[in-house]
Amino acid sequence: MAARSKANRILAAVLIPLALLTLAGMAALWPSGSKDGVSLANPYSTAPGVTFDTGTIQNVVTENCMQGTSQRGTGQQGTGQQGSAQQPPGQGSDCTFAFTEPDKGGSPVKVVINPDVASSHGVKPGDQIRYLNLSNAQGATGSQGSPAYIFVDFVRTLPIVLLAVLYAVVVIAVARWRGLRALIGLVGAYFVLANFLLPGLVEGKPPLLLALVGSTVIMIGVLYFAHGFSARTSTALLGTIFGLAITALLAAWATNAANLAGVGSHDAATLVNTSHNISISGVILCGLIISGLGVLNDVTITQSSAVWELYELAPASSARKLFTSAMRIGRDHIASTVYTIAFAYAGAALPILTIVMLYDRPLMDTLTSAELSEEVIRTLVGSIGLVLAIPVTTLIAVLVVKATGIKATGVTDDAGHGHADDVEDTGALAAAALEERSRRAAVEPAQEPATRRGRRADRA
């Protein structure tokens, strides 16, 4: 206990000032919440009489667009002869319509499905959709030839809730209380993002400081809440903060050097016209830093635990041997996490990759284009940060476990001779343990007859 207290005091001397500085920075950068100067049209705001309704599709038909909209709001399916009689010359395109039963009750309504949805995913009976109801809008009765009910989106509440519940059940069943604490910590992380980081970007706060302070607060809360207050967790936190600092510096340099302006993104173009305080480069910079938090936390906590487990197996190992053994684990982790980051970003950008591939451009032009350069830089910056965090975390963990002062007191064999437990690495430790078990297995049969004679004498 005294040794553990010593290690915790060393870590506290570093982490407590760092935590206080982070909290002070968070207080200084905390956004006011004001949205003055922000002009963004809400796509979900409607004109008088227009509502967003939900319903379940009963039937799907494909017919002439003018025919399908000629009977607005009646819910009746017109015939082909009527449609051809009313169809103006030259307008023979077909549209997909879904007869939908409103959730609020009433007769089925005829909802026109967007052409891109109809041609890609499609709709089918039983789907729950959200649609725009224009039947009660001002002047709607005089607008012939335009649909009264327009598809907006699918209702995905049930499958997402089911997946979330299944995810929580699996995490808690496997990780138990630690898994539950991790889920609660995740909720806290999103609270920081929604109430500190995002409003700060809207108000024009320094993006680099926002990302560093917000990410540090998230990591402090998530790590200690999920893994508890211990020297292992504190070591992982120090390694995480180091990797975070490296990632932030590289992201700041890369954003400026590569001129990441977000011109290839529709969302970025929307933000440009929203407020003069919002910096698209700053948003990209924060995204580069935050995107690597999860993997960075993964590798640091794993390396910290690996050092402690190796030290428990061979407490008399030198610091160099302990570091070398842990880095063998770390190198395997580096190889796997590099693939993890690359594939995660490739999966997220798969539609863009497909479009760029169809352009048939040279590979270098493709990778450095406005559409892909941000993803490429995000992968490289995040990978460098986590790779450098592994040896640093391992070194800190080795120094901490060695600073506790725990030493091997020696082992006594069956002959009563003491010898030092100077096992150099885990491989030698495993071999020594196997040899000891084999020796004991050979000795026990020889001792068994004497044990039986002793038992008979006791009974006599």
TAFEN-V740649 format. One record per pair of residues at least 24 apart in sequence whose C-alpha atoms are under 10 Angstrom apart, sorted by the first residue. I is the first residue (numbers start at 1). J is the second residue. Records with the same first field share a line. If there is no record, write none. Layout:
BEGIN
I=J + J
END
This chain:
BEGIN
1=404
2=404 + 405 + 406
3=401 + 402 + 403 + 404 + 405 + 406
4=230 + 231 + 400 + 401 + 403 + 404 + 405 + 406
5=230 + 231 + 404
6=400 + 403 + 404 + 405
7=230 + 231 + 399 + 400 + 401 + 402 + 403 + 404 + 405
8=229 + 230 + 231 + 232 + 234 + 235 + 400 + 404
9=231
10=231 + 400 + 403 + 404
11=230 + 231 + 234 + 235 + 238 + 396 + 400
12=231 + 234
14=234 + 238
15=220 + 234 + 235 + 237 + 238
18=216 + 238 + 241
19=213 + 216 + 217 + 220
21=213
22=209 + 212 + 213 + 214 + 215 + 216 + 217 + 220
23=213 + 214 + 216 + 217
24=213
25=209 + 210 + 212 + 213 + 214
26=196 + 197 + 209 + 210 + 212 + 213 + 214 + 216 + 217
27=196 + 213
29=196 + 197 + 200 + 205 + 206 + 209 + 210 + 213 + 214
30=195 + 196 + 197 + 199 + 200 + 205 + 210
31=195 + 196 + 197 + 198 + 199 + 200 + 201 + 202 + 203 + 204 + 205
32=195 + 196 + 199 + 200 + 203
33=195 + 196 + 199 + 200 + 202 + 203
34=199 + 202 + 203
35=199 + 202 + 203 + 275
36=203 + 275
37=202 + 203 + 274 + 275 + 276 + 277
38=202 + 203 + 271 + 273 + 274 + 275 + 276 + 277 + 278
39=271 + 273 + 274 + 275 + 276
40=270 + 271 + 273 + 274 + 275
41=274
44=132
46=132 + 133 + 134 + 137
47=134 + 137 + 138
48=134 + 136 + 137 + 138
49=133 + 134 + 135 + 136 + 137 + 138 + 140
50=132 + 133 + 134 + 135 + 136 + 137 + 138
51=131 + 132 + 133 + 134 + 135 + 136 + 137
52=130 + 131 + 132 + 133 + 134 + 149 + 150 + 151 + 152
53=102 + 103 + 104 + 129 + 130 + 131 + 132 + 133 + 149 + 151 + 152
54=100 + 101 + 102 + 103 + 104 + 128 + 129 + 130 + 131 + 132 + 133 + 151 + 152 + 153 + 154 + 155
55=99 + 100 + 101 + 102 + 103 + 104 + 105 + 108 + 109 + 126 + 127 + 128 + 129 + 130 + 131 + 154 + 155
56=98 + 99 + 100 + 101 + 102 + 103 + 108 + 124 + 125 + 126 + 127 + 128 + 129 + 130 + 154 + 155
57=97 + 98 + 99 + 100 + 101 + 102 + 108 + 109 + 110 + 111 + 123 + 124 + 125 + 126 + 127 + 128 + 129
58=98 + 99 + 100 + 101 + 108 + 109 + 124 + 125 + 126 + 127 + 128
59=97 + 98 + 99 + 100 + 101 + 108 + 110 + 123 + 124 + 125 + 126
60=96 + 97 + 98 + 99 + 100 + 110 + 111 + 112 + 113 + 122 + 123 + 124 + 125
61=95 + 96 + 97 + 98 + 99 + 110 + 112 + 124
62=94 + 95 + 96 + 97 + 98 + 112 + 113 + 118
63=92 + 93 + 94 + 95 + 96 + 97
64=91 + 92 + 93 + 94 + 95 + 96 + 97
65=91 + 92 + 93 + 94 + 95 + 96 + 97 + 112 + 145 + 146 + 147
66=91 + 92 + 93 + 94 + 95 + 144 + 145 + 146 + 147
67=92 + 94 + 95 + 145
68=94 + 95 + 96 + 97 + 110 + 111 + 112 + 145 + 146 + 147
69=95 + 97 + 110 + 111 + 112 + 144 + 145 + 146 + 147 + 148 + 149
70=144 + 145 + 146 + 147 + 148
71=110 + 144 + 145 + 146 + 147 + 148
72=109 + 110 + 111 + 134 + 135 + 140 + 141 + 143 + 144 + 145 + 146 + 147 + 148 + 149
73=107 + 108 + 109 + 110 + 111 + 133 + 134 + 135 + 136 + 141 + 147 + 148 + 149
74=107 + 108 + 109 + 110 + 135 + 148
75=99 + 100 + 101 + 107 + 108 + 109 + 110 + 111
76=107 + 108 + 109 + 110
77=109 + 110
96=122 + 123
97=123 + 149 + 150 + 151
98=123 + 124 + 125 + 127 + 129 + 149 + 150 + 151
99=125
100=125 + 126 + 127 + 128 + 129 + 131 + 149
101=128
102=128 + 129 + 130 + 131
103=128
109=133 + 148 + 149
110=147 + 148 + 149 + 150 + 151
111=147 + 148 + 149 + 150 + 151 + 152
112=146 + 147 + 148 + 149 + 150 + 151 + 152
113=149 + 150 + 151 + 152 + 153
114=150 + 151 + 152 + 153
117=151 + 153
123=154
127=154 + 155 + 156
128=153 + 154 + 155 + 156 + 157 + 158
129=153 + 154 + 155 + 156
130=154 + 155 + 156
131=155
177=226 + 227
178=225 + 226 + 227 + 228
179=226 + 227
180=225 + 226
181=222 + 223 + 224 + 225 + 226 + 227 + 228
182=221 + 222 + 223 + 224 + 225 + 226 + 227
183=222 + 225 + 226
184=222 + 225 + 226
185=218 + 219 + 221 + 222 + 223 + 224 + 225 + 226
186=218 + 221 + 222 + 225 + 226
187=222
188=217 + 218 + 221 + 222
189=214 + 215 + 217 + 218 + 219 + 221 + 222
190=218
191=218
192=217 + 218
193=218 + 290
197=283 + 286
198=283 + 286
200=278
201=277 + 278 + 279 + 280 + 282 + 283 + 286
202=271 + 274 + 275 + 276 + 277 + 278 + 279 + 283
203=275 + 276 + 277 + 278 + 279
204=275 + 276 + 277 + 278 + 279 + 282
205=277 + 278 + 279 + 282
206=279 + 282
207=252 + 278 + 279 + 281 + 282 + 283 + 284 + 285 + 286 + 287
208=248 + 249 + 251 + 252 + 282 + 283 + 285 + 286 + 289
209=248 + 286
210=282 + 286
211=244 + 248 + 282 + 283 + 285 + 286 + 287 + 288 + 289 + 290
212=241 + 244 + 245 + 247 + 248 + 286 + 289 + 290
214=286 + 290
215=240 + 241 + 244 + 286 + 289 + 290 + 293
216=240 + 241 + 244 + 245 + 293
218=293
219=244 + 293 + 294 + 296 + 297
222=297
223=297 + 301
227=301
231=304 + 305 + 308 + 397 + 400 + 401
232=300 + 301 + 302 + 303 + 304 + 305 + 306 + 307 + 308 + 397 + 400 + 401
233=300 + 301 + 304 + 305 + 397
234=301 + 304 + 396 + 397 + 400
235=300 + 301 + 303 + 304 + 305 + 392 + 393 + 394 + 395 + 396 + 397 + 398 + 399 + 400
236=296 + 297 + 298 + 299 + 300 + 301 + 302 + 303 + 304 + 305 + 389 + 390 + 392 + 393 + 394 + 396 + 397
237=297 + 300 + 301 + 304 + 393
238=300 + 389 + 392 + 393 + 396 + 397
239=296 + 297 + 299 + 300 + 301 + 303 + 304 + 386 + 388 + 389 + 390 + 391 + 392 + 393 + 394 + 395 + 396 + 397
240=293 + 295 + 296 + 297 + 298 + 299 + 300 + 301 + 385 + 386 + 389 + 390 + 392 + 393
241=293 + 296 + 297 + 300 + 389 + 393
242=385 + 386 + 388 + 389 + 390 + 392 + 393
243=292 + 293 + 296 + 297 + 300 + 382 + 383 + 384 + 385 + 386 + 387 + 388 + 389 + 390 + 392 + 393
244=289 + 290 + 292 + 293 + 296 + 297 + 382 + 385 + 386 + 389
245=289 + 385 + 389
246=289 + 381 + 382 + 384 + 385 + 386 + 388 + 389
247=288 + 289 + 290 + 292 + 293 + 296 + 378 + 380 + 381 + 382 + 383 + 384 + 385 + 386 + 388 + 389
248=285 + 286 + 288 + 289 + 290 + 381 + 382 + 385
249=289 + 381 + 385
250=285 + 288 + 289 + 377 + 378 + 380 + 381 + 382 + 384 + 385
251=284 + 285 + 286 + 287 + 288 + 289 + 377 + 378 + 380 + 381 + 382 + 385
252=281 + 282 + 284 + 285 + 286 + 288 + 289
253=285
254=285 + 288 + 374 + 377 + 378 + 380 + 381
255=281 + 282 + 284 + 285 + 288 + 374 + 377 + 378
256=281 + 285
258=368 + 373 + 374 + 377
259=370 + 373 + 374
260=284 + 285 + 370 + 373 + 374 + 377
261=370 + 374
262=370 + 371 + 373 + 374
263=370 + 371
264=369 + 370 + 371 + 372 + 373 + 374
265=370 + 371
284=374 + 378
285=374 + 378
287=374 + 378
288=374 + 375 + 377 + 378 + 379 + 380 + 381 + 382
289=378 + 381 + 382 + 385
290=382
291=341 + 345 + 378 + 379 + 382
292=341 + 378 + 379 + 381 + 382 + 383 + 385 + 386
293=382 + 385 + 386
295=337 + 338 + 340 + 341 + 382 + 383 + 386
296=337 + 382 + 383 + 385 + 386 + 387 + 389 + 390
297=386 + 389
298=333 + 337 + 386
299=330 + 333 + 334 + 337 + 386 + 387 + 389 + 390 + 393
300=330 + 386 + 389 + 390 + 391 + 392 + 393 + 394
301=390 + 393 + 394
302=329 + 330 + 333 + 390 + 393 + 394
303=327 + 329 + 330 + 333 + 389 + 390 + 391 + 392 + 393 + 394 + 395 + 397
304=390 + 393 + 394 + 395 + 396 + 397 + 398
305=394 + 397
306=330 + 394 + 397
307=393 + 394 + 395 + 396 + 397 + 398 + 400 + 401
308=394 + 397 + 398 + 400 + 401
310=425 + 426
311=398 + 401 + 402 + 406 + 425 + 426
312=401
313=423 + 425 + 426 + 429 + 430
314=408 + 421 + 422 + 423 + 424 + 425 + 426 + 428 + 429
315=401 + 402 + 406 + 407 + 408 + 409 + 421 + 422 + 423 + 424
316=402 + 406 + 407 + 408 + 409 + 410 + 420 + 421 + 422 + 423 + 424 + 425
317=402 + 407 + 408 + 421 + 422 + 423 + 424 + 425 + 426
318=398 + 402 + 422 + 423 + 424 + 425
319=395 + 398 + 399 + 401 + 402
320=395 + 398 + 424
321=398 + 423 + 424 + 425 + 426
322=394 + 395 + 397 + 398 + 399 + 401 + 402 + 424 + 425 + 426
323=391 + 394 + 395 + 396 + 397 + 398 + 399
324=391 + 394 + 395 + 425
325=394 + 424 + 425 + 426 + 427
326=390 + 391 + 394 + 395 + 397 + 398 + 426
327=390 + 391 + 394 + 395
329=390
330=387 + 390 + 391 + 393 + 394
331=387 + 390 + 391
333=387 + 390
334=383 + 386 + 387 + 388 + 390
335=387
337=383 + 386 + 387
338=379 + 380 + 382 + 383 + 384 + 386 + 387
339=379 + 383
340=379 + 383
341=378 + 379 + 380 + 382 + 383
342=375 + 376 + 378 + 379 + 380 + 382 + 383
343=379
344=379
345=375 + 376 + 378 + 379
346=372 + 375 + 376 + 379
348=375
349=375
414=440
END
